[in-house]
């Protein structure tokens, strides 16, 4: 009996040895051992390929900003519409974000002390209104969307939808309302000198590569919420 058992054990060990020495099995074992590395290599290669395809697609669509190629439409950044309960009426037809109300009214009061009379032309604009402005004016002027986008934001892409933007005119020179010539008014010179004290900033200056210069269009950056809203825009400057 004992002898038989020994023989059996010997057979098994021998069988094992033969199994281990089979060249195909060694190859299989090696593959098994290296499979995690192969998997990692394959994943990295795939990721690279996907990234290249994505970048390739965006460059075909002619997006100019490589840092945020998916964000802009015709040069404009997307903005959400602020909820109604955060808006206040500061005069007939001009609503603004409640956070900037006091700053804006103080700005106008300070200007008045210097003999400058500022006019608030346009504050909050809903995405629906922006839709009307963008498409009706575009067809009236017989312009293509890309041309129109240089002077007006497409719906969903206007700073006015945030409630933190304000278009300002000079009461003494109303003919310059929404015109580049506004930059030659006393009101504009006063704003350039003083607006920052009230946390207002010119949104589209002469260096903006996407949108035409808008000396009348200012935005408020005096709260964390406002800074968050304009974070991307400021990062790109
Ligand atoms: Zn504006």
py3Dmol code that shows the C-alpha trace and the ligand (Angstrom):
import py3Dmol

protein = """\
ATOM      1  CA  UNK A   1       0.000   0.000   0.000  1.00  0.00           C
ATOM      2  CA  UNK A   2       2.682   2.420   1.063  1.00  0.00           C
ATOM      3  CA  UNK A   3       4.698   1.686  -1.967  1.00  0.00           C
ATOM      4  CA  UNK A   4       1.689   2.300  -4.175  1.00  0.00           C
ATOM      5  CA  UNK A   5       1.099   5.644  -2.582  1.00  0.00           C
ATOM      6  CA  UNK A   6       4.718   6.612  -3.168  1.00  0.00           C
ATOM      7  CA  UNK A   7       4.422   5.718  -6.781  1.00  0.00           C
ATOM      8  CA  UNK A   8       1.258   7.792  -7.088  1.00  0.00           C
ATOM      9  CA  UNK A   9       2.932  10.800  -5.506  1.00  0.00           C
ATOM     10  CA  UNK A  10       5.911  10.414  -7.771  1.00  0.00           C
ATOM     11  CA  UNK A  11       3.594  10.243 -10.771  1.00  0.00           C
ATOM     12  CA  UNK A  12       1.848  13.402  -9.790  1.00  0.00           C
ATOM     13  CA  UNK A  13       5.057  15.275  -9.202  1.00  0.00           C
ATOM     14  CA  UNK A  14       6.425  14.105 -12.504  1.00  0.00           C
ATOM     15  CA  UNK A  15       3.206  15.105 -14.232  1.00  0.00           C
ATOM     16  CA  UNK A  16       3.444  18.537 -12.630  1.00  0.00           C
ATOM     17  CA  UNK A  17       7.025  18.904 -13.754  1.00  0.00           C
ATOM     18  CA  UNK A  18       6.110  18.030 -17.301  1.00  0.00           C
ATOM     19  CA  UNK A  19       3.223  20.497 -17.219  1.00  0.00           C
ATOM     20  CA  UNK A  20       5.499  23.259 -15.977  1.00  0.00           C
ATOM     21  CA  UNK A  21       8.078  22.632 -18.624  1.00  0.00           C
ATOM     22  CA  UNK A  22       5.694  22.779 -21.570  1.00  0.00           C
ATOM     23  CA  UNK A  23       6.828  25.753 -23.677  1.00  0.00           C
ATOM     24  CA  UNK A  24       3.215  26.863 -24.461  1.00  0.00           C
ATOM     25  CA  UNK A  25       2.382  27.002 -20.751  1.00  0.00           C
ATOM     26  CA  UNK A  26       5.410  29.128 -20.025  1.00  0.00           C
ATOM     27  CA  UNK A  27       4.323  31.565 -22.674  1.00  0.00           C
ATOM     28  CA  UNK A  28       0.830  31.620 -21.204  1.00  0.00           C
ATOM     29  CA  UNK A  29       2.204  32.194 -17.683  1.00  0.00           C
ATOM     30  CA  UNK A  30       4.404  35.018 -18.900  1.00  0.00           C
ATOM     31  CA  UNK A  31       1.456  36.613 -20.680  1.00  0.00           C
ATOM     32  CA  UNK A  32      -0.575  36.278 -17.499  1.00  0.00           C
ATOM     33  CA  UNK A  33       2.225  37.900 -15.511  1.00  0.00           C
ATOM     34  CA  UNK A  34       2.604  40.821 -17.881  1.00  0.00           C
ATOM     35  CA  UNK A  35      -1.092  41.271 -18.626  1.00  0.00           C
ATOM     36  CA  UNK A  36      -1.582  44.157 -16.164  1.00  0.00           C
ATOM     37  CA  UNK A  37       1.284  46.052 -17.816  1.00  0.00           C
ATOM     38  CA  UNK A  38      -0.047  45.274 -21.282  1.00  0.00           C
ATOM     39  CA  UNK A  39      -3.479  46.456 -20.197  1.00  0.00           C
ATOM     40  CA  UNK A  40      -2.004  49.693 -18.843  1.00  0.00           C
ATOM     41  CA  UNK A  41      -0.038  50.284 -22.044  1.00  0.00           C
ATOM     42  CA  UNK A  42      -3.102  49.644 -24.160  1.00  0.00           C
ATOM     43  CA  UNK A  43      -5.228  52.006 -22.026  1.00  0.00           C
ATOM     44  CA  UNK A  44      -2.674  54.792 -22.269  1.00  0.00           C
ATOM     45  CA  UNK A  45      -2.423  54.377 -26.016  1.00  0.00           C
ATOM     46  CA  UNK A  46      -6.235  54.465 -26.316  1.00  0.00           C
ATOM     47  CA  UNK A  47      -6.511  57.599 -24.200  1.00  0.00           C
ATOM     48  CA  UNK A  48      -3.930  59.337 -26.360  1.00  0.00           C
ATOM     49  CA  UNK A  49      -5.788  58.344 -29.479  1.00  0.00           C
ATOM     50  CA  UNK A  50      -9.143  59.592 -28.131  1.00  0.00           C
ATOM     51  CA  UNK A  51      -7.561  62.899 -27.090  1.00  0.00           C
ATOM     52  CA  UNK A  52      -6.036  63.360 -30.520  1.00  0.00           C
ATOM     53  CA  UNK A  53      -9.330  62.624 -32.219  1.00  0.00           C
ATOM     54  CA  UNK A  54     -11.127  65.167 -30.007  1.00  0.00           C
ATOM     55  CA  UNK A  55      -8.534  67.882 -30.621  1.00  0.00           C
ATOM     56  CA  UNK A  56      -8.624  67.091 -34.305  1.00  0.00           C
ATOM     57  CA  UNK A  57     -12.408  67.522 -34.406  1.00  0.00           C
ATOM     58  CA  UNK A  58     -12.224  70.873 -32.626  1.00  0.00           C
ATOM     59  CA  UNK A  59      -9.525  72.199 -34.896  1.00  0.00           C
ATOM     60  CA  UNK A  60     -11.654  71.192 -37.878  1.00  0.00           C
ATOM     61  CA  UNK A  61     -14.500  73.248 -36.397  1.00  0.00           C
ATOM     62  CA  UNK A  62     -12.014  76.154 -36.235  1.00  0.00           C
ATOM     63  CA  UNK A  63     -12.232  76.906 -32.516  1.00  0.00           C
ATOM     64  CA  UNK A  64      -9.543  79.399 -31.716  1.00  0.00           C
ATOM     65  CA  UNK A  65      -9.127  78.922 -27.995  1.00  0.00           C
ATOM     66  CA  UNK A  66      -7.169  75.760 -27.338  1.00  0.00           C
ATOM     67  CA  UNK A  67      -7.566  75.978 -23.559  1.00  0.00           C
ATOM     68  CA  UNK A  68     -11.373  75.911 -23.638  1.00  0.00           C
ATOM     69  CA  UNK A  69     -12.259  74.901 -27.151  1.00  0.00           C
ATOM     70  CA  UNK A  70     -15.674  73.579 -26.192  1.00  0.00           C
ATOM     71  CA  UNK A  71     -16.902  76.695 -24.424  1.00  0.00           C
ATOM     72  CA  UNK A  72     -17.165  79.555 -26.876  1.00  0.00           C
ATOM     73  CA  UNK A  73     -19.707  80.126 -29.600  1.00  0.00           C
ATOM     74  CA  UNK A  74     -18.675  82.735 -32.152  1.00  0.00           C
ATOM     75  CA  UNK A  75     -16.233  84.075 -29.574  1.00  0.00           C
ATOM     76  CA  UNK A  76     -18.749  84.379 -26.706  1.00  0.00           C
ATOM     77  CA  UNK A  77     -18.650  82.490 -23.426  1.00  0.00           C
ATOM     78  CA  UNK A  78     -21.822  80.822 -22.094  1.00  0.00           C
ATOM     79  CA  UNK A  79     -23.749  82.436 -19.228  1.00  0.00           C
ATOM     80  CA  UNK A  80     -26.750  81.171 -17.285  1.00  0.00           C
ATOM     81  CA  UNK A  81     -29.823  83.278 -16.728  1.00  0.00           C
ATOM     82  CA  UNK A  82     -30.051  84.577 -13.160  1.00  0.00           C
ATOM     83  CA  UNK A  83     -33.218  83.691 -11.260  1.00  0.00           C
ATOM     84  CA  UNK A  84     -35.893  86.390 -11.054  1.00  0.00           C
ATOM     85  CA  UNK A  85     -35.735  86.625  -7.257  1.00  0.00           C
ATOM     86  CA  UNK A  86     -32.188  88.003  -7.453  1.00  0.00           C
ATOM     87  CA  UNK A  87     -33.177  90.871  -9.725  1.00  0.00           C
ATOM     88  CA  UNK A  88     -34.185  94.389  -8.701  1.00  0.00           C
ATOM     89  CA  UNK A  89     -35.644  97.202 -10.761  1.00  0.00           C
ATOM     90  CA  UNK A  90     -33.460 100.299 -10.463  1.00  0.00           C
ATOM     91  CA  UNK A  91     -35.485 102.337 -12.935  1.00  0.00           C
ATOM     92  CA  UNK A  92     -38.198 101.653 -15.513  1.00  0.00           C
ATOM     93  CA  UNK A  93     -36.969  98.871 -17.807  1.00  0.00           C
ATOM     94  CA  UNK A  94     -33.623  98.424 -16.086  1.00  0.00           C
ATOM     95  CA  UNK A  95     -33.262  95.396 -13.833  1.00  0.00           C
ATOM     96  CA  UNK A  96     -29.933  94.350 -12.287  1.00  0.00           C
ATOM     97  CA  UNK A  97     -28.580  91.709  -9.901  1.00  0.00           C
ATOM     98  CA  UNK A  98     -29.394  92.692  -6.330  1.00  0.00           C
ATOM     99  CA  UNK A  99     -25.702  92.351  -5.349  1.00  0.00           C
ATOM    100  CA  UNK A 100     -24.619  95.167  -7.646  1.00  0.00           C
ATOM    101  CA  UNK A 101     -27.522  97.533  -7.104  1.00  0.00           C
ATOM    102  CA  UNK A 102     -25.924  99.726  -4.421  1.00  0.00           C
ATOM    103  CA  UNK A 103     -22.553  99.873  -6.113  1.00  0.00           C
ATOM    104  CA  UNK A 104     -24.141 100.910  -9.388  1.00  0.00           C
ATOM    105  CA  UNK A 105     -26.287 103.618  -7.793  1.00  0.00           C
ATOM    106  CA  UNK A 106     -23.288 104.919  -5.828  1.00  0.00           C
ATOM    107  CA  UNK A 107     -21.269 105.046  -9.035  1.00  0.00           C
ATOM    108  CA  UNK A 108     -23.931 107.230 -10.643  1.00  0.00           C
ATOM    109  CA  UNK A 109     -24.117 109.496  -7.573  1.00  0.00           C
ATOM    110  CA  UNK A 110     -20.354 109.981  -7.487  1.00  0.00           C
ATOM    111  CA  UNK A 111     -20.307 110.819 -11.205  1.00  0.00           C
ATOM    112  CA  UNK A 112     -23.068 113.376 -10.629  1.00  0.00           C
ATOM    113  CA  UNK A 113     -20.906 115.101  -8.009  1.00  0.00           C
ATOM    114  CA  UNK A 114     -18.303 115.583 -10.750  1.00  0.00           C
ATOM    115  CA  UNK A 115     -20.915 116.963 -13.170  1.00  0.00           C
ATOM    116  CA  UNK A 116     -21.196 113.723 -15.155  1.00  0.00           C
ATOM    117  CA  UNK A 117     -24.681 112.342 -15.792  1.00  0.00           C
ATOM    118  CA  UNK A 118     -24.661 108.629 -16.506  1.00  0.00           C
ATOM    119  CA  UNK A 119     -27.614 106.913 -18.184  1.00  0.00           C
ATOM    120  CA  UNK A 120     -28.310 103.229 -17.646  1.00  0.00           C
ATOM    121  CA  UNK A 121     -29.265 101.886 -21.058  1.00  0.00           C
ATOM    122  CA  UNK A 122     -29.629  98.159 -20.458  1.00  0.00           C
ATOM    123  CA  UNK A 123     -29.182  95.834 -17.501  1.00  0.00           C
ATOM    124  CA  UNK A 124     -30.483  92.308 -17.162  1.00  0.00           C
ATOM    125  CA  UNK A 125     -31.662  90.713 -20.392  1.00  0.00           C
ATOM    126  CA  UNK A 126     -33.377  87.312 -20.425  1.00  0.00           C
ATOM    127  CA  UNK A 127     -32.169  84.639 -22.819  1.00  0.00           C
ATOM    128  CA  UNK A 128     -35.501  85.034 -24.673  1.00  0.00           C
ATOM    129  CA  UNK A 129     -34.927  88.753 -25.149  1.00  0.00           C
ATOM    130  CA  UNK A 130     -31.346  88.110 -26.225  1.00  0.00           C
ATOM    131  CA  UNK A 131     -32.738  85.638 -28.738  1.00  0.00           C
ATOM    132  CA  UNK A 132     -34.973  88.354 -30.224  1.00  0.00           C
ATOM    133  CA  UNK A 133     -32.159  90.898 -30.286  1.00  0.00           C
ATOM    134  CA  UNK A 134     -29.654  88.550 -31.861  1.00  0.00           C
ATOM    135  CA  UNK A 135     -31.904  87.162 -34.566  1.00  0.00           C
ATOM    136  CA  UNK A 136     -34.083  90.163 -35.404  1.00  0.00           C
ATOM    137  CA  UNK A 137     -31.180  92.618 -35.639  1.00  0.00           C
ATOM    138  CA  UNK A 138     -29.166  90.109 -37.559  1.00  0.00           C
ATOM    139  CA  UNK A 139     -31.781  89.770 -40.268  1.00  0.00           C
ATOM    140  CA  UNK A 140     -32.510  93.518 -40.282  1.00  0.00           C
ATOM    141  CA  UNK A 141     -28.871  94.288 -40.909  1.00  0.00           C
ATOM    142  CA  UNK A 142     -28.556  91.415 -43.380  1.00  0.00           C
ATOM    143  CA  UNK A 143     -25.611  90.041 -41.438  1.00  0.00           C
ATOM    144  CA  UNK A 144     -24.451  86.506 -40.971  1.00  0.00           C
ATOM    145  CA  UNK A 145     -24.347  85.137 -37.411  1.00  0.00           C
ATOM    146  CA  UNK A 146     -20.559  85.387 -37.200  1.00  0.00           C
ATOM    147  CA  UNK A 147     -20.602  89.072 -38.187  1.00  0.00           C
ATOM    148  CA  UNK A 148     -23.446  89.847 -35.791  1.00  0.00           C
ATOM    149  CA  UNK A 149     -21.663  88.043 -32.953  1.00  0.00           C
ATOM    150  CA  UNK A 150     -18.896  90.614 -33.008  1.00  0.00           C
ATOM    151  CA  UNK A 151     -21.357  93.233 -31.708  1.00  0.00           C
ATOM    152  CA  UNK A 152     -24.057  91.147 -30.004  1.00  0.00           C
ATOM    153  CA  UNK A 153     -23.988  87.924 -28.017  1.00  0.00           C
ATOM    154  CA  UNK A 154     -25.983  84.875 -29.130  1.00  0.00           C
ATOM    155  CA  UNK A 155     -28.773  83.850 -26.690  1.00  0.00           C
ATOM    156  CA  UNK A 156     -27.319  82.010 -23.683  1.00  0.00           C
ATOM    157  CA  UNK A 157     -23.967  83.711 -24.228  1.00  0.00           C
ATOM    158  CA  UNK A 158     -24.607  87.250 -22.992  1.00  0.00           C
ATOM    159  CA  UNK A 159     -23.196  88.774 -19.800  1.00  0.00           C
ATOM    160  CA  UNK A 160     -26.523  90.604 -19.572  1.00  0.00           C
ATOM    161  CA  UNK A 161     -28.292  87.330 -18.670  1.00  0.00           C
ATOM    162  CA  UNK A 162     -26.311  87.188 -15.411  1.00  0.00           C
ATOM    163  CA  UNK A 163     -27.690  90.512 -14.135  1.00  0.00           C
ATOM    164  CA  UNK A 164     -24.105  91.683 -13.554  1.00  0.00           C
ATOM    165  CA  UNK A 165     -23.743  93.667 -16.801  1.00  0.00           C
ATOM    166  CA  UNK A 166     -24.786  97.241 -17.485  1.00  0.00           C
ATOM    167  CA  UNK A 167     -24.682  99.369 -20.630  1.00  0.00           C
ATOM    168  CA  UNK A 168     -23.985 102.994 -19.796  1.00  0.00           C
ATOM    169  CA  UNK A 169     -24.515 106.193 -21.810  1.00  0.00           C
ATOM    170  CA  UNK A 170     -23.743 109.878 -21.344  1.00  0.00           C
ATOM    171  CA  UNK A 171     -26.865 112.021 -20.737  1.00  0.00           C
ATOM    172  CA  UNK A 172     -25.123 114.936 -22.471  1.00  0.00           C
ATOM    173  CA  UNK A 173     -24.361 112.932 -25.633  1.00  0.00           C
ATOM    174  CA  UNK A 174     -27.142 110.451 -26.263  1.00  0.00           C
ATOM    175  CA  UNK A 175     -26.140 110.114 -29.905  1.00  0.00           C
ATOM    176  CA  UNK A 176     -23.184 108.035 -28.692  1.00  0.00           C
ATOM    177  CA  UNK A 177     -25.418 105.410 -27.010  1.00  0.00           C
ATOM    178  CA  UNK A 178     -24.135 101.927 -27.971  1.00  0.00           C
ATOM    179  CA  UNK A 179     -21.583 103.514 -30.293  1.00  0.00           C
ATOM    180  CA  UNK A 180     -17.802 103.277 -30.235  1.00  0.00           C
ATOM    181  CA  UNK A 181     -17.820 107.110 -30.105  1.00  0.00           C
ATOM    182  CA  UNK A 182     -18.967 106.794 -26.504  1.00  0.00           C
ATOM    183  CA  UNK A 183     -15.266 106.499 -25.714  1.00  0.00           C
ATOM    184  CA  UNK A 184     -14.889 110.214 -26.511  1.00  0.00           C
ATOM    185  CA  UNK A 185     -17.466 111.335 -23.931  1.00  0.00           C
ATOM    186  CA  UNK A 186     -16.759 112.794 -20.487  1.00  0.00           C
ATOM    187  CA  UNK A 187     -18.835 109.931 -19.048  1.00  0.00           C
ATOM    188  CA  UNK A 188     -16.486 107.320 -20.488  1.00  0.00           C
ATOM    189  CA  UNK A 189     -13.374 109.173 -19.334  1.00  0.00           C
ATOM    190  CA  UNK A 190     -14.895 109.417 -15.855  1.00  0.00           C
ATOM    191  CA  UNK A 191     -15.704 105.677 -15.859  1.00  0.00           C
ATOM    192  CA  UNK A 192     -12.180 104.701 -16.906  1.00  0.00           C
ATOM    193  CA  UNK A 193     -10.860 106.738 -13.984  1.00  0.00           C
ATOM    194  CA  UNK A 194     -13.397 105.726 -11.341  1.00  0.00           C
ATOM    195  CA  UNK A 195     -15.371 102.561 -12.196  1.00  0.00           C
ATOM    196  CA  UNK A 196     -12.910 100.162 -10.525  1.00  0.00           C
ATOM    197  CA  UNK A 197     -13.556 101.849  -7.145  1.00  0.00           C
ATOM    198  CA  UNK A 198     -17.125 100.554  -7.469  1.00  0.00           C
ATOM    199  CA  UNK A 199     -15.987  97.126  -8.747  1.00  0.00           C
ATOM    200  CA  UNK A 200     -16.966  97.748 -12.344  1.00  0.00           C
ATOM    201  CA  UNK A 201     -14.845  96.683 -15.251  1.00  0.00           C
ATOM    202  CA  UNK A 202     -14.969  97.156 -19.018  1.00  0.00           C
ATOM    203  CA  UNK A 203     -15.870  93.718 -20.441  1.00  0.00           C
ATOM    204  CA  UNK A 204     -14.776  94.037 -24.054  1.00  0.00           C
ATOM    205  CA  UNK A 205     -11.759  96.248 -24.420  1.00  0.00           C
ATOM    206  CA  UNK A 206      -9.762  96.962 -27.546  1.00  0.00           C
ATOM    207  CA  UNK A 207      -7.534  93.927 -26.991  1.00  0.00           C
ATOM    208  CA  UNK A 208     -10.366  91.389 -27.094  1.00  0.00           C
ATOM    209  CA  UNK A 209      -9.703  89.083 -30.014  1.00  0.00           C
ATOM    210  CA  UNK A 210     -13.244  87.727 -30.205  1.00  0.00           C
ATOM    211  CA  UNK A 211     -15.638  90.601 -29.663  1.00  0.00           C
ATOM    212  CA  UNK A 212     -15.611  94.202 -30.878  1.00  0.00           C
ATOM    213  CA  UNK A 213     -14.732  96.982 -28.478  1.00  0.00           C
ATOM    214  CA  UNK A 214     -17.775  98.044 -26.403  1.00  0.00           C
ATOM    215  CA  UNK A 215     -16.906 101.126 -24.337  1.00  0.00           C
ATOM    216  CA  UNK A 216     -20.501 101.311 -23.020  1.00  0.00           C
ATOM    217  CA  UNK A 217     -20.623  97.748 -21.617  1.00  0.00           C
ATOM    218  CA  UNK A 218     -19.458  97.262 -18.010  1.00  0.00           C
ATOM    219  CA  UNK A 219     -19.680  94.351 -15.646  1.00  0.00           C
ATOM    220  CA  UNK A 220     -19.723  94.075 -11.873  1.00  0.00           C
ATOM    221  CA  UNK A 221     -17.104  91.972 -10.103  1.00  0.00           C
ATOM    222  CA  UNK A 222     -17.679  93.064  -6.516  1.00  0.00           C
ATOM    223  CA  UNK A 223     -19.033  89.790  -5.108  1.00  0.00           C
ATOM    224  CA  UNK A 224     -17.852  86.200  -5.001  1.00  0.00           C
ATOM    225  CA  UNK A 225     -20.845  85.139  -7.086  1.00  0.00           C
ATOM    226  CA  UNK A 226     -19.971  87.684  -9.769  1.00  0.00           C
ATOM    227  CA  UNK A 227     -16.316  86.674  -9.726  1.00  0.00           C
ATOM    228  CA  UNK A 228     -17.317  83.051 -10.185  1.00  0.00           C
ATOM    229  CA  UNK A 229     -19.552  83.971 -13.116  1.00  0.00           C
ATOM    230  CA  UNK A 230     -16.688  85.795 -14.867  1.00  0.00           C
ATOM    231  CA  UNK A 231     -13.895  83.456 -13.765  1.00  0.00           C
ATOM    232  CA  UNK A 232     -13.373  81.861 -17.187  1.00  0.00           C
ATOM    233  CA  UNK A 233     -13.428  85.211 -18.944  1.00  0.00           C
ATOM    234  CA  UNK A 234     -10.839  86.663 -16.536  1.00  0.00           C
ATOM    235  CA  UNK A 235      -8.641  83.554 -16.736  1.00  0.00           C
ATOM    236  CA  UNK A 236      -8.411  83.912 -20.496  1.00  0.00           C
ATOM    237  CA  UNK A 237      -7.369  87.542 -20.471  1.00  0.00           C
TER     238      UNK A 237
END
"""
ligand_1 = """\
1
ZN
Zn -23.972 95.300 -23.044
"""
view = py3Dmol.view(width=600, height=400)
view.addModel(protein, "pdb")
view.setStyle({"model": 0}, {"cartoon": {"style": "trace"}})
view.addModel(ligand_1, "xyz")
view.setStyle({"model": 1}, {"stick": {}})
view.zoomTo()
view.show()
